[in-house]
Amino acid sequence: MTVVQKYGGSSVATTEKIARIAERVAKRAEKDKVVVVVSAMGDTTDELISMAKSLTKIPDERELDKLLATGEQVSSALMAMALHKLGVKAVSLTGGQAGVITESKAGKARIRKVESKRLKEELAKGNVVIVAGFQGITENSGWAEITTLGRGGSDTTAVALAAALNADACEIYTDVEGVYTADPRVEPAARKMKTISYEEMLELAGQGARVMHSRAVELGQIYGVDILVAHSLKDAPGTLITREDHEMNSQNAEMEIRNPVRGIAHDTDVTRITIVGVPDKPGVAAKLFKALSDAGISVDVIVQNVSVAGKTDLSFTVADEDLEKTKKIIAPIDKDIEAADVITDSVLAKVSVVGSGMKTSPGYASTMFAALAAEGINIYSITTSEIRITCLVERDKIKAAVRALHKAFELEKA
């Protein structure tokens, strides 16, 4: 049996924690072939970014990738050393050495393929293979470049390796016991789910639920990799992310009426940008958003106001960390289209209601809006998908919003 395990930054934050995880891995390696993907220790990535930004407000992307990739390389080498001490054969590999090949876009590169020959050779030798997550290398005719996969990229590494190896299990270990109906640090009544579908998890992850990286869930869905999310230091059942929600397949009549809403996600890493006085004509929005897309910047909650005298206001959100880069990209475009002004607003947050049952049942929008209104929470923008409703609200009221919605949809009930 081949198993891919991933341990997050909080699980390997100190050498003491790494030693404890090594004991757990060693026990698993007694019966299975094991590949371990590790994140950087604790807050290492944030510290490295802070050092870079102390030198320059917008660091060169190539050099930043090279810098950030060192964090996972440290933790992977230390994990291998901890296993050696326990008498377990182990080898640490960088993402590139493990065959993770990515596109050339720095900072948020997507994995193109995994060349698994080295991994299979090391496993055949009886080694536990420790892979530095969050990183890969480009494939081109010249020298390969180090790339990183964006926040949460170690999850993506683990699922990609599991798919390439046709692993029997992919296990994501973190500092929570699974996927909850809301962030339990915000809503104490949040309930851990036994299973959740890829579709629902993808929406939750994309809207701020940080227990899983959205790209990892997407890869799991594409390649049919079931993903277990569990606590790294507790032997407690986790949550299985799978193609279908097994609870929905039960013949038990009670399952027919289970809550169509599965979870509440929130995200405070949001800045709204409003371009005032945009010419209301074809091609303007395409020009703007293509430039952002080419730079690897994801946008969300796009709202265009009604045109007045041939002009309109266009608003959208980006991650806080992308604000300066976004402003730099749109500045020449704003000048070219003769926009009146650009306004940034960093006091908002997103809150989302997610559930596949919402596709066929009415009334969830009205319940959501009524619950927020009862708490005196104003809604600034609304976006939807088939299984999600997202509202922009004031950032200092986001916790109240999560609690109100969790209660309104009775998510504390099994």
C-alpha positions in Angstrom: 0.0 0.0 0.0 1.3 3.4 -1.0 0.4 6.4 1.2 1.0 10.1 0.7 0.8 12.2 3.8 1.1 16.0 4.2 2.0 17.8 7.4 1.3 21.6 7.6 3.4 24.3 9.1 1.9 24.2 12.6 2.5 20.4 12.7 6.2 20.9 12.0 6.7 24.3 13.7 9.5 23.1 16.0 12.1 20.4 16.0 10.2 18.8 18.9 7.1 18.6 16.8 9.0 17.2 13.8 10.4 14.5 16.1 6.8 13.6 17.1 5.6 13.5 13.6 8.6 11.3 12.6 7.5 8.7 15.2 4.1 8.7 13.6 5.5 8.3 10.1 7.9 5.6 11.3 5.0 3.6 12.6 3.1 3.9 9.3 6.2 3.0 7.4 6.4 -0.4 9.1 3.5 -1.6 6.9 3.2 0.9 4.0 5.3 2.7 1.4 5.1 6.3 2.6 5.7 9.7 0.9 5.6 12.7 3.2 5.0 16.2 2.0 5.9 19.0 4.5 5.2 22.7 4.7 7.7 25.3 6.1 8.1 25.4 9.8 5.5 27.5 11.6 5.5 31.1 10.4 8.6 30.7 8.3 7.0 31.7 5.0 5.5 34.9 6.5 8.9 35.8 8.0 10.7 35.3 4.7 8.1 37.5 2.9 8.5 40.1 5.6 12.3 40.1 5.1 11.9 40.5 1.4 9.5 43.4 1.8 11.8 45.2 4.3 14.1 45.6 1.3 11.6 46.3 -1.4 7.8 46.9 -1.5 7.3 44.7 -4.5 10.0 42.0 -4.5 11.2 40.5 -7.8 9.0 37.4 -8.3 11.7 35.1 -9.4 13.9 35.9 -6.4 10.9 35.7 -4.1 10.1 32.2 -5.3 13.7 31.1 -4.8 13.7 32.6 -1.2 10.3 31.1 -0.2 11.2 27.6 -1.4 13.9 27.3 1.2 11.4 27.1 4.0 10.0 23.7 3.0 13.5 22.4 2.2 14.5 23.1 5.8 11.6 21.1 7.2 12.0 18.2 4.8 15.7 17.8 5.6 15.0 17.9 9.4 12.2 15.4 9.0 14.6 13.0 7.2 17.1 13.4 10.0 14.5 12.7 12.6 13.6 9.5 10.8 17.2 8.5 10.5 17.5 8.8 14.3 14.7 6.3 14.7 16.5 3.9 12.4 14.1 4.5 9.4 15.5 4.8 5.9 14.5 8.2 4.5 15.5 10.7 1.9 14.5 14.3 1.5 13.8 15.8 -2.0 13.0 19.3 -3.2 9.9 19.7 -5.3 12.1 19.7 -8.4 13.9 16.5 -7.4 10.6 14.8 -6.8 9.6 15.6 -10.4 7.1 18.4 -9.8 7.0 20.3 -13.1 5.1 23.6 -13.2 4.3 26.4 -15.6 6.7 29.3 -15.5 4.4 31.8 -13.7 6.2 32.8 -10.5 4.3 32.9 -7.1 1.2 30.9 -8.1 2.5 28.4 -10.6 0.2 25.5 -11.5 1.6 21.9 -11.7 1.8 20.7 -15.3 2.9 17.1 -14.5 4.7 14.9 -12.0 7.6 12.9 -13.3 7.5 10.2 -10.7 10.5 8.0 -11.7 12.7 9.3 -8.8 9.9 8.8 -6.3 9.2 5.2 -7.4 13.0 4.4 -7.3 13.4 5.8 -3.7 10.3 3.9 -2.5 11.6 0.7 -4.1 14.8 1.1 -2.1 12.7 1.1 1.1 13.0 4.8 1.8 10.4 7.0 3.3 10.4 9.9 0.8 10.2 13.4 2.3 9.2 16.0 -0.3 9.4 19.8 0.2 5.9 21.0 -0.6 4.7 24.3 -2.2 7.3 24.2 -5.0 8.4 22.8 -8.3 10.6 23.6 -11.2 9.8 24.8 -14.8 10.4 22.7 -17.8 12.1 24.5 -20.7 14.9 24.3 -23.1 17.2 26.4 -20.9 17.9 26.2 -17.1 15.0 25.1 -14.9 13.7 27.8 -12.6 12.3 27.2 -9.0 8.6 28.1 -8.7 6.1 28.2 -5.9 2.5 27.1 -6.0 0.9 29.9 -3.9 -0.6 29.8 -0.4 -1.5 26.2 0.7 0.5 24.8 -2.1 1.8 21.9 -0.1 -1.8 20.5 -0.2 -1.6 20.6 -3.9 1.8 18.9 -4.0 0.5 16.0 -1.9 -2.6 15.4 -4.1 -0.5 15.7 -7.3 2.0 13.1 -6.0 -0.9 10.8 -4.9 -2.4 11.0 -8.3 1.0 10.4 -10.1 1.8 7.4 -7.9 -1.8 6.1 -7.9 -1.5 6.0 -4.2 -4.0 4.1 -2.0 -4.5 7.0 0.3 -3.8 10.8 0.5 -3.9 12.2 4.0 -3.7 15.9 4.9 -2.7 16.4 8.5 -3.1 19.8 10.1 -4.0 21.4 13.4 -7.7 20.8 13.2 -9.5 17.4 13.3 -11.2 17.8 9.9 -13.5 20.1 7.9 -16.1 21.9 10.0 -19.4 23.6 9.2 -17.6 26.9 10.1 -14.2 27.9 11.5 -14.5 26.5 15.1 -12.3 29.4 16.4 -15.1 31.7 15.3 -18.2 29.5 15.9 -17.7 27.1 18.9 -20.9 25.2 17.8 -19.3 24.3 14.5 -19.6 20.6 13.7 -17.0 18.3 12.1 -18.3 16.6 8.9 -17.6 12.9 8.2 -17.6 13.5 4.4 -17.9 16.3 2.0 -18.1 16.4 -1.8 -15.3 17.9 -3.9 -17.7 20.5 -5.3 -18.7 21.8 -1.8 -15.1 21.7 -0.5 -13.9 23.6 -3.6 -16.4 26.4 -2.9 -15.6 26.5 0.8 -11.8 26.6 0.1 -12.2 29.2 -2.6 -14.1 31.4 -0.2 -11.7 31.3 2.7 -11.9 28.0 4.5 -8.2 27.5 5.0 -8.2 23.8 6.0 -7.6 22.9 2.3 -6.2 24.6 -0.7 -8.7 24.9 -3.5 -6.3 23.8 -6.2 -5.6 20.6 -4.3 -9.3 19.9 -4.1 -9.6 20.5 -7.8 -6.8 18.0 -8.6 -8.5 15.5 -6.3 -11.7 15.9 -8.2 -10.1 15.6 -11.6 -8.0 12.5 -10.8 -10.4 10.8 -8.4 -8.1 11.1 -5.3 -10.0 10.8 -2.1 -8.5 13.2 0.5 -8.6 12.6 4.2 -8.2 15.7 6.4 -7.3 15.0 10.0 -5.3 16.2 13.0 -1.6 15.6 12.9 -1.2 14.7 16.6 -4.6 13.1 17.5 -5.9 9.7 16.5 -9.4 11.0 15.8 -11.5 10.4 12.7 -11.1 13.2 10.1 -13.2 14.3 7.1 -13.1 12.5 3.8 -13.3 14.7 0.7 -14.6 12.5 -2.1 -16.4 12.4 -5.4 -19.7 11.9 -3.8 -20.9 12.6 -0.3 -21.4 9.1 1.1 -24.1 10.4 3.5 -26.2 11.3 0.5 -26.1 7.7 -0.8 -27.6 6.2 2.3 -30.9 4.4 1.9 -31.9 5.7 5.4 -34.9 8.0 4.9 -33.5 10.5 7.4 -30.7 11.3 5.0 -33.2 12.5 2.5 -33.9 15.6 4.5 -30.4 16.5 5.7 -29.4 20.2 5.6 -28.8 21.3 2.1 -26.4 23.9 3.5 -23.1 22.3 4.4 -20.9 25.1 5.7 -20.1 28.8 6.2 -16.8 30.2 4.9 -15.3 33.6 5.6 -12.3 35.5 4.3 -10.8 38.7 5.7 -8.0 38.7 3.2 -10.0 41.0 0.9 -9.5 44.4 -0.7 -12.1 45.9 -2.9 -10.9 48.1 -5.8 -13.4 50.4 -7.5 -12.5 52.1 -10.8 -14.7 55.2 -11.2 -15.8 56.5 -14.5 -15.1 53.5 -16.7 -16.2 54.0 -20.4 -19.3 51.7 -20.8 -18.2 50.1 -24.1 -17.1 46.6 -25.2 -13.6 45.4 -24.5 -12.8 47.6 -21.5 -13.4 45.0 -18.8 -11.7 42.3 -20.9 -8.6 44.4 -21.2 -8.5 45.0 -17.5 -9.1 41.5 -16.3 -6.8 39.9 -18.9 -3.9 42.0 -17.5 -4.7 40.8 -14.0 -5.1 37.2 -15.1 -1.7 37.3 -17.0 -0.1 38.4 -13.8 -1.6 35.5 -11.8 -4.0 37.7 -9.8 -7.4 36.2 -8.9 -10.3 38.5 -8.8 -13.7 37.9 -7.2 -17.0 39.7 -6.3 -17.1 41.7 -9.6 -19.8 44.4 -9.7 -20.5 46.9 -12.5 -23.0 49.7 -11.8 -25.7 51.0 -14.1 -24.2 53.2 -16.8 -24.8 57.0 -16.6 -23.8 59.3 -19.5 -21.7 56.5 -21.0 -19.7 55.9 -17.8 -19.9 53.3 -15.1 -18.1 52.2 -11.9 -16.5 48.8 -11.9 -15.6 47.1 -8.6 -13.8 43.8 -7.8 -11.9 42.2 -4.9 -8.4 40.8 -4.7 -6.4 39.3 -1.9 -4.7 41.9 0.4 -1.3 40.6 -0.6 -2.0 41.3 -4.2 -3.1 45.0 -3.7 0.2 46.7 -4.6 0.8 44.5 -7.6 -2.8 45.1 -8.8 -2.5 48.8 -8.5 0.7 48.7 -10.5 -0.9 46.7 -13.3 -4.1 48.7 -13.6 -2.5 52.1 -13.4 -1.6 52.4 -17.1 -4.9 50.8 -18.1 -6.9 53.4 -16.1 -4.9 56.2 -17.7 -5.5 54.7 -21.1 -9.3 54.5 -20.7 -9.4 57.9 -18.9 -11.0 56.5 -15.7 -11.9 59.3 -13.2 -10.4 57.6 -10.1 -9.4 54.4 -8.4 -10.6 53.7 -4.9 -9.3 50.9 -2.6 -11.2 49.7 0.4 -9.6 47.3 2.9 -12.2 47.2 5.6 -14.4 44.5 4.1 -14.6 40.7 4.3 -16.4 37.9 2.5 -18.9 35.5 4.1 -20.3 32.6 2.1 -23.0 30.0 2.5 -22.2 26.7 0.7 -24.2 23.6 0.0 -25.0 21.4 -3.1 -28.6 21.1 -1.9 -29.1 24.8 -2.6 -29.3 24.0 -6.3 -32.8 22.7 -6.1 -34.2 24.4 -3.0 -35.4 28.0 -2.8 -35.2 30.5 0.1 -31.6 30.4 1.1 -30.8 33.9 -0.1 -33.6 35.4 1.8 -32.6 33.4 5.0 -29.0 34.6 4.6 -30.0 38.3 4.1 -32.5 38.2 6.9 -30.0 36.7 9.4 -27.4 39.4 8.5 -30.0 42.2 8.8 -31.1 41.0 12.2 -27.5 41.5 13.4 -27.3 45.0 11.8 -24.8 43.8 9.2 -24.9 45.7 5.9 -24.3 43.9 2.6 -22.0 45.8 0.2 -21.9 43.3 -2.7 -23.4 39.9 -3.5 -22.1 37.1 -5.9 -23.5 33.6 -6.4 -22.8 30.2 -7.9 -25.1 27.2 -8.2 -24.2 26.1 -4.6 -22.9 29.3 -3.0 -24.0 32.8 -2.0 -21.2 35.3 -1.0 -21.7 38.7 0.6 -19.2 41.5 1.2 -19.7 42.9 4.7 -17.7 45.1 7.2 -14.6 43.3 8.3 -15.1 44.0 12.0 -18.5 42.3 11.8 -17.4 39.1 10.1 -17.4 37.0 13.2 -20.9 38.0 14.1 -21.9 37.3 10.5 -20.5 33.7 10.6 -22.2 33.0 13.9 -25.6 34.4 12.7 -25.6 32.4 9.6 -24.4 29.2 11.3 -27.4 29.6 13.7 -29.9 30.6 11.0 -29.1 27.5 8.9 -29.0 25.2 12.0 -25.6 23.8 11.1 -24.9 22.8 14.7 -27.4 19.9 14.2 -26.1 16.6 12.8 
